[in-house]
Amino acid sequence: MKSPKRNPVYSTRPGFADRCPRCGANPCRCRLRTRPRSLPPEGQTAHIQREKKGRGGKTVTVVRNLQLTPTDLEALTRQLKETCGAGGAVKDGAVEIQGDQRDRVAAELQRMGYKTKFIGG
């Protein structure tokens, strides 16, 4: 059972009465507990697809269906770019690697513990 929130009688700290309505702390500690986390690689299936449409004829390998935080997604993109020796980016929650790199990307993701699935032709 939570203890009731008690207001201080007097404080010399400015803004002391500005408490969080959820946790009652100043500064708020709610954000520290509700930090988003990535799912472990063993529980995810990466969908790997080759796309060419709408890219001026250039081929791009796209990895979708990963449930990662933005920082983890950036780190994964960096590692895949380094493995393939190609450029790439994160767009709309998907990893894009320049060129037809499906086999290299799949091998690296499987080495990291992800399940892979080729989508499309």
C-alpha positions as CSV (number, residue, x, y, z in Angstrom):
1,M,0.0,0.0,0.0
2,K,1.3,3.4,-1.0
3,S,1.9,6.0,1.7
4,P,-0.2,9.1,1.4
5,K,1.4,12.1,-0.2
6,R,2.2,14.7,2.4
7,N,2.8,18.3,1.6
8,P,5.7,20.0,3.3
9,V,5.0,22.8,5.7
10,Y,7.8,24.9,4.6
11,S,10.7,24.7,2.1
12,T,13.3,27.1,0.9
13,R,13.7,25.3,-2.5
14,P,11.9,27.1,-5.3
15,G,9.5,25.0,-7.2
16,F,9.3,22.3,-4.5
17,A,5.5,22.1,-4.7
18,D,5.8,21.2,-8.4
19,R,5.4,17.5,-8.0
20,C,4.6,14.9,-10.6
21,P,1.0,13.8,-10.3
22,R,1.8,10.2,-11.0
23,C,4.8,9.4,-8.7
24,G,4.7,12.5,-6.4
25,A,8.4,13.1,-6.8
26,N,10.3,16.3,-7.7
27,P,12.0,15.8,-10.2
28,C,9.8,13.2,-11.8
29,R,11.1,9.6,-11.6
30,C,8.4,8.1,-13.8
31,R,10.5,8.4,-17.0
32,L,13.3,6.4,-15.5
33,R,11.0,3.4,-15.0
34,T,9.1,3.5,-18.3
35,R,12.1,3.6,-20.6
36,P,11.3,1.7,-23.8
37,R,13.3,-1.5,-24.4
38,S,14.0,-3.6,-27.4
39,L,12.9,-7.2,-27.7
40,P,15.6,-9.8,-27.6
41,P,16.9,-11.0,-31.0
42,E,15.8,-14.6,-30.3
43,G,12.1,-13.5,-30.2
44,Q,12.1,-11.5,-33.5
45,T,11.9,-12.4,-37.2
46,A,13.5,-9.9,-39.6
47,H,11.8,-9.6,-43.0
48,I,14.4,-9.0,-45.7
49,Q,13.3,-7.6,-49.0
50,R,14.9,-6.2,-52.1
51,E,13.3,-3.1,-53.5
52,K,13.8,-1.2,-56.7
53,K,10.6,0.7,-57.3
54,G,10.7,4.5,-56.7
55,R,14.4,4.6,-56.3
56,G,15.5,5.6,-59.8
57,G,16.4,2.1,-60.8
58,K,18.8,1.6,-57.8
59,T,18.4,-1.6,-55.8
60,V,18.1,-1.4,-52.0
61,T,17.9,-4.2,-49.4
62,V,15.3,-3.4,-46.7
63,V,15.0,-5.1,-43.3
64,R,11.6,-4.7,-41.6
65,N,9.6,-6.0,-38.7
66,L,12.2,-5.4,-36.1
67,Q,11.0,-4.1,-32.7
68,L,13.9,-2.0,-31.5
69,T,14.4,1.3,-29.9
70,P,15.7,4.1,-32.2
71,T,19.2,3.9,-30.7
72,D,19.4,0.1,-31.1
73,L,18.1,0.4,-34.7
74,E,20.8,2.9,-35.5
75,A,23.4,0.6,-34.0
76,L,22.1,-2.3,-36.0
77,T,22.2,-0.3,-39.2
78,R,25.8,0.8,-38.5
79,Q,26.8,-2.8,-38.0
80,L,25.0,-4.0,-41.2
81,K,26.5,-1.2,-43.2
82,E,30.0,-2.2,-42.0
83,T,29.4,-5.9,-42.7
84,C,28.2,-5.2,-46.2
85,G,30.6,-2.4,-47.0
86,A,27.8,-0.3,-48.3
87,G,25.8,2.8,-47.3
88,G,22.4,2.7,-45.7
89,A,19.9,4.5,-43.5
90,V,17.0,4.1,-41.2
91,K,13.7,5.2,-42.7
92,D,10.2,4.7,-41.2
93,G,11.5,2.1,-38.8
94,A,13.1,0.0,-41.5
95,V,16.8,-0.5,-42.2
96,E,17.9,0.3,-45.8
97,I,21.2,-1.0,-47.1
98,Q,22.3,0.0,-50.6
99,G,22.6,-2.7,-53.2
100,D,21.4,-6.3,-53.3
101,Q,22.9,-7.4,-50.0
102,R,20.2,-9.9,-48.9
103,D,22.5,-12.9,-48.3
104,R,25.1,-10.9,-46.3
105,V,22.4,-9.2,-44.2
106,A,20.7,-12.5,-43.5
107,A,23.9,-14.1,-42.5
108,E,24.8,-11.3,-40.1
109,L,21.4,-11.1,-38.6
110,Q,21.4,-14.9,-38.0
111,R,24.8,-14.6,-36.4
112,M,23.4,-12.0,-34.0
113,G,20.5,-14.4,-33.1
114,Y,17.6,-13.1,-35.3
115,K,15.4,-15.3,-37.3
116,T,15.3,-14.2,-41.0
117,K,12.7,-14.5,-43.7
118,F,13.0,-13.4,-47.3
119,I,10.0,-11.4,-48.6
120,G,9.2,-10.9,-52.3
121,G,11.1,-12.3,-55.3
